[in-house]
Amino acid sequence: MKIAIVVFPGTTCESDLYEAVRQTTGEEAKYVRHDVASLEGYDAVLIPGGASYGDAIRPGAIAKRQPVMKEIIKAAEAGKPVLGIGNGFQILLEAGLLPGTLLTNERLKFVCKPVKLQVANNDSTFTSLYKNGETISLPVAHKKGCFYCSETELKKLRDNNQIIFTYTSENPNGSMADIAGIANEKGNVLGLMPHPERAVDELLGSAAGVKLFKSIVQNWRETNVTNA
């Protein structure tokens, strides 16, 4: 499997993500610049966190206009796994690959700490190795992570089982319906505010992110074996 890690000016978490993929899956990962004209040959696309373009205008607004986004959208439409973490989630929302928006945290402050999440749907490309309803711990690090959407969009997310992760015991940012991560209707695009790449070893406080990366690879292998 060949995995693209897309890097925009201002991205800061690409190394964390690269090492997480390498250590947990052993699959090939490559950094890809924001101005590439093709993602041909890549089997999955990961967009790391950080403040792309310094969060000018609003987080993700400039990144969505870069050449690589057309390729990311193409990959998503082709059914390839596309994961956006933190600022990557914001970029996916700005690009229209996921519904809703991310607002400034309820308390108007940057929050950085481990939080408890519930796996609300384990029937997805990214969560198949978790148990449904499993409680895990992942760290958050953001100021604009409060998920918001219309009531109509929220109902659709619920009806289609697109809510993948929810905050439990504590909602660190005021997100609607305690939402921490959502997927598209096909289930191959995931936006997530907490950072699974920072939770791949118990020495870091949690290894709960390992199953997410392994789920991506396992689903890719099963799909390719089935189609072979």
Salt bridges, closest charged atoms under 4 A:
ASP16 OD2 - ARG198 NE 3.50
GLU19 OE1 - ARG22 NH2 2.55
GLU27 OE2 - ARG221 NH2 2.56
GLU28 OE2 - LYS30 NZ 3.93
ASP35 OD2 - ARG33 NH2 2.88
GLU71 OE2 - LYS74 NZ 3.18
GLU94 OE2 - ARG58 NE 2.67
GLU134 OE2 - LYS211 NZ 3.29
ASP159 OD2 - LYS155 NZ 2.63
GLU170 OE2 - LYS113 NZ 2.53
GLU185 OE2 - LYS156 NZ 3.12
GLU197 OE2 - HIS195 ND1 2.68
